[in-house]
Amino acid sequence: MNKPGKELKRIARQNLCGHFGIPMGVSLAATLLPLVLELPFSMLQDTHQMLSQTIVFYVANFLISLVTVILSAGVIRVHLSMARKQPFNMLFYGFSNHPDRYILTGLLMVLITIPTVIPMIAGMFLMFFKGFTLYNIIIFSVLTIISIVLLVIVELQYALSLYLVIDHPQMRPTEALKVSHGIMKGHRGRLFYLILSFVGLHLLSALTLWVGYLWVAPYQAQTMANFYLDVIGETTICSEPYVKTDVSV
């Protein structure tokens, strides 16, 4: 319990050593598929389009975001299986295993974060109605910082909700959020530090035109899976061999 971030990352590297293929594939697919689905709608956008076209665009983007949530569930499933030395499950696991549960969990998490942006919205209205004076800009900046802090706190508190829904097929999304809120007490700082520790790697990935993301994404996802197992008190023996599996992306 309460393994330091360096230890969680060491375990992640050990789990991935010699097994980067599938995690790379699922990360790449989960990133590219939504982009491919969204591309035709973006290409049809123009400054003189009809209202109906705009509505279709936003509806399509909303539906694609739901697909992204289901794909994320598949990625998490793969990494949990890897961390537990179990056969890797397919990326599309979420589509055939009650996708509504993952979608509802994602929607609830979005709804929970909405109140956090109220201070920033209030600052925007202040500048819109009172003018872009230095005083109003300062107030807007302060309110924006408050919104960001609140958003980070809320997202950290419910960060394990999707993991719980995946791990417990009978658990309702609302219950998963409640459980995540409870088990994350005392762990938000750990998770925040863990996420920050990957910022440098993401910046390096950007310098490689995101080619490095193929390694960074599985590394971070596997570390998050280890964090989840650590929080719930589940221990894994990292030296155990993987169960042979023919399941691919």
N, C-alpha and C positions, 0 to 999 in steps of 0.2 A: 504493500500500500504506500501511496505517496512517493513513488519513485521520482527523482529529479528529472527535469527535462532532458538533460544530457544522457541519462540512462535510458529513457524512453526512445530517444533518437538512436542510441547505440543498438537497442533491440530491433528497431525498425530496419537499420542498415543490415543487421545480421539476418533478419527474416527475408529481406529482399535480395541478399547476396546469392547470385546464381538463379534467381527467380524473377528478374525484372520484366521479362517478356509480357506476361499477361497483365500485370499492373500497368505497364506502359500502354498496352493496347486499350485497356478499358478507360484509362484517363484520356487518351487521345480520342477515342470514339465518343466518350461522354462530352468532350469539348467541341468536336467537329460536327456531330449530328445536329445539335440545335442550330449551329451556324448555317449548315447546309439547308435545313428546313426554313430558316428565316431569310436566307439570301433572295429567293424569288420575290418575296414581299417587299424587301428593301429596294430591289432593282426597279420595282414598279412605282416607287415613290417619286413625286415631283411637286413643284411649288404650286401647280395649277390643278391638282387632282380634285376629284369630286369627294363630297362628304362620305359617300358610301365606301370609297376606296380607303379613306382614312380609318373608318370604322373597321373594315376588314383587316387592315394592317394591325390595329391594336388588338383585335380579337385573336388574330393569328399569333401575335407575340405572347398574348396571355396563355394560349393553348400550348405554345412551344415552351413557355416557362414551366408548365405542368409536366411536360415530357422531361424537362431538365431535372425536376425534382425526382421523378421515377428513375432516371438514369443515375442520379446521385445515390439513390438507395442501392442500386446495383453495385456501384463503386464501393460503397461502404460494406456491402455484403462480401464482396471479394476480399477486402482487406481484413475484415473480421475473421473470415475463414483462414486467410493466410496467417494471421496472428495466432490462431488457435491450432495451427498445423492440420487443418482439415482440407478436404478437396475444395478447390476454387469454384465458386458458383459463377454462373454467367452474368454478364453485364445486364442482360435483359430480364434478370430475375424479378425485378419489381413489376414488370408488365403482366406477369402470369401469377403473381402472388398478392392479390388484393391491392392493386395500385391506388385505389381510393383512399386507403389508410395513409399512404405516403403523401398523396396530394393534400389531404385534409390536414395532416401534420404541418406541411409547408405553408398552407394558407393560414393556419392558426398562428404560426410563428410570425408571418407577415403582419397579421392583425395586431398581435401583441406589440410589435415595434412601432405601429402607427402613432401612438401617443408620444413617443420619444421625439418625434419631429415637430411637435406643436410649437415649442419655443422658437425653432428656426423659421417656421411659417409665420409666426407672430412678428418676427423681425423683418421678414420680407414685406408683410402688409404695412408695417411701420414706415419702411422706406418708400413704399409705393404711394402711400397716402400723405406722408409728411415730408417727402423729399429726400434726396441722397446727400444729406448734410454729413459732416464729419461725425457729429454726435450720434446720428442715427446709424451710420455705418459701424461705429464702435459697438453700439447696442446690438446690432444685427450679428456682428462677429462674436460677441459674448454669448448670445442666445444660440448661435450655431455650434459653438464649442460645447455648450450645455447639452444640446441635442445629440451631438456625437458621443459625449460621455455616457448619456443615458442609453443610447442605442447599443454601445459596446457592452455595457453592463447587462442589458436585457438579453442580447444575443449570447453572451457568455453563460448566462443563467440557464438558457434553454438549448444550449449547444448540443446536448446529448439526446434530445427528443427523438430525432430520426433514428439514432442508434438503438434506442429502447424499443421503438415500434418494429424495427427490423428483427431485433433479438427476441421479442415476445409477441408472437403472432396474435395472441388473444388480447393484448393490451390496446385499449382505445387511445386514439391520438390525444384527447384531452388528459387522460391519465398519464400518458408519456410526458407531456409538458409538466404536469404536476410533479412527477417523479424526478424529472431532470432538475426542476427548480430545487427540490430537496437535496438530491445527492451532490449538486454542484456547490452547495454551501461550503466555503473554505477552500474551494478549488478554482474559483474564478481567476485569482491572481496567477496560479500555476498555468492555466490555459492561456491567459493573456500573454504571459512571458513566452510560452511555447510557440504561440502564433508569431510573436515578434521575432523570434529566433530564426524564422524562415524568410523574413523580409529581404535580407541580404542576398539569399539564394534566388529569390524572385527577381531582384534587380539584375543579378548576373544573367539570369535567363533572358531578360529583356535585351541585354547587350548581345546575346547570341541569336537575336530575332526569334526568341521563344523556343529555340531548339532544346535548350537546357530544361525547359518545362517538362520534357518527356521523362527526366530523372527526378526533378524536384517534386512534381505532383504526386507520384507514387510514394516518394519518401515522406512527404507531409501527411498523406492520407494514411499511411501505415503507422506513423507516429501518433496520429489522432486515434486510430483504432487501439493502440497500446495504452493511450491515455484513458480511453473509455474503460478498457478492461481493468486498468489500475484503480479507477474511481469506484467501480462496482465490486472491487475486491477479488477479481478473478486473476489467478496467476497462471502463467504459461511457462513451460520448460522450453527455452529457446533452442536448446541443443537437439531436441527431438527432430527426426527427419520428417519431411512432408509426406503426406499420404499421396500416393501416385494418382493422378487424375488426367483424364483425356478431355476435360471440359475446357473450351476455349472461349474467347470473346464472342 
